[in-house]
Amino acid sequence: MGNSNITWHQSAVTKTDRHQLNRHKSCVLWFTGLSGSGKSTLANAVDHALFELGFRSYVLDGDNIRHGLNSDLSFRPEDRKENIRRIGEVSKLFVDSGHIVSSAFISPFQGDRELVRQLFEPEEFIEIFVKCPIDVCEDRDPKGLYVKARKGEIPEFTGISSPYEIPDNPEIIIETNKLLIDQSVEAVIAYLREKKIL
Amino acid sequence: MGNSNITWHQSAVTKTDRHQLNRHKSCVLWFTGLSGSGKSTLANAVDHALFELGFRSYVLDGDNIRHGLNSDLSFRPEDRKENIRRIGEVSKLFVDSGHIVSSAFISPFQGDRELVRQLFEPEEFIEIFVKCPIDVCEDRDPKGLYVKARKGEIPEFTGISSPYEIPDNPEIIIETNKLLIDQSVEAVIAYLREKKIL
């Protein structure tokens, strides 16, 4: 001990300090849209692109949230609200830690998304509406959920038996039935460069 | 668009990929001990040292958890258990994102800490017992909580009216009444180097 010249700092490391270490700012990319619209695919593709460019990024989606932090929550309305609230709070921690965090969840209600937005500085919350006609989503049906929902096996399924509230004023709209994934990723990265986050 | 040569990767970025980008492994430093033992002070000092050395680190403590993610939880036993469960799950996300995350919470029960440990690979969970006699903690009483607890104003206060279960087999023990903070920080950093995490 004693040879690494450690000195105690009473102050905590700030978000700005972390931005300087990472050489980019942090923000949340909040991907919202119907099941099958391509949110998680796009979020992971953006994350991979950011990683390859040397930026610090991370993805929150059903794969790492549903069976972990939110494993105690059902799909009932009050639990869906709590689901989004927790994801918003965890996204805030990641932004504070200096990451560009991509959160990919249906998040169908404007009010819930607005509550998450209010956790952040204005320029830190970037709402991305992953827009795709429901018949295309239903045709893709990657997890077979629309088939089950049409049979009435899944109650309150967004777009079928529960509403999806289209974002009022999203920062970015990506139409996944019109763009290739690479083009969609480029649109997001271009936005981050334009806003001087990268 | 089209000038940044982005190519879509179907695979998600892995934890190992992130280790390579950061040039260190990730883990959780789980600081447990009585109120006033110095957990949060030490966690922040370790975090600052790691930051200055260029490593990616972050702190989870009462300041950023209690009023955010866990603002819906009380201090009742079932809520204290849920408090620790959620912090464990968030720590896991940070470890997956490539961070050395320092979690500083009393976490008085061996069973709760064991559940958190089981979320991780064996070498990823580093339990640090922040050891300090209760009379020293009570003497420090930085938030005036012991005074209130002795008056009976705080029910189930750890060490007074609720037990603190000493860790069975912690990876590190730091005696904050015997070491200077710089020495404590060095001991933690030395452990991380010895285990090839740094």
Chai-1 contact restraints between the chains, C-beta under 6 A:
chainA,res_idxA,chainB,res_idxB,connection_type,confidence,min_distance_angstrom,max_distance_angstrom,comment,restraint_id
A,M1,B,E186,contact,1.0,0.0,6.0,A-B,restraint_1
A,I6,B,A49,contact,1.0,0.0,6.0,A-B,restraint_2
A,I6,B,D182,contact,1.0,0.0,6.0,A-B,restraint_3
A,I6,B,V185,contact,1.0,0.0,6.0,A-B,restraint_4
A,I6,B,E186,contact,1.0,0.0,6.0,A-B,restraint_5
A,W8,B,A45,contact,1.0,0.0,6.0,A-B,restraint_6
A,W8,B,I181,contact,1.0,0.0,6.0,A-B,restraint_7
A,W8,B,D182,contact,1.0,0.0,6.0,A-B,restraint_8
A,H9,B,H48,contact,1.0,0.0,6.0,A-B,restraint_9
A,A12,B,N44,contact,1.0,0.0,6.0,A-B,restraint_10
A,V13,B,D47,contact,1.0,0.0,6.0,A-B,restraint_11
A,V13,B,H48,contact,1.0,0.0,6.0,A-B,restraint_12
A,V13,B,F51,contact,1.0,0.0,6.0,A-B,restraint_13
A,N44,B,A12,contact,1.0,0.0,6.0,A-B,restraint_14
A,A45,B,W8,contact,1.0,0.0,6.0,A-B,restraint_15
A,D47,B,V13,contact,1.0,0.0,6.0,A-B,restraint_16
A,H48,B,H9,contact,1.0,0.0,6.0,A-B,restraint_17
A,H48,B,V13,contact,1.0,0.0,6.0,A-B,restraint_18
A,A49,B,I6,contact,1.0,0.0,6.0,A-B,restraint_19
A,F51,B,V13,contact,1.0,0.0,6.0,A-B,restraint_20
A,Y58,B,S97,contact,1.0,0.0,6.0,A-B,restraint_21
A,G68,B,E89,contact,1.0,0.0,6.0,A-B,restraint_22
A,L69,B,E89,contact,1.0,0.0,6.0,A-B,restraint_23
A,E89,B,G68,contact,1.0,0.0,6.0,A-B,restraint_24
A,E89,B,L69,contact,1.0,0.0,6.0,A-B,restraint_25
A,V90,B,V90,contact,1.0,0.0,6.0,A-B,restraint_26
A,S97,B,Y58,contact,1.0,0.0,6.0,A-B,restraint_27
A,I181,B,W8,contact,1.0,0.0,6.0,A-B,restraint_28
A,D182,B,I6,contact,1.0,0.0,6.0,A-B,restraint_29
A,D182,B,W8,contact,1.0,0.0,6.0,A-B,restraint_30
A,V185,B,I6,contact,1.0,0.0,6.0,A-B,restraint_31
A,E186,B,M1,contact,1.0,0.0,6.0,A-B,restraint_32
A,E186,B,I6,contact,1.0,0.0,6.0,A-B,restraint_33
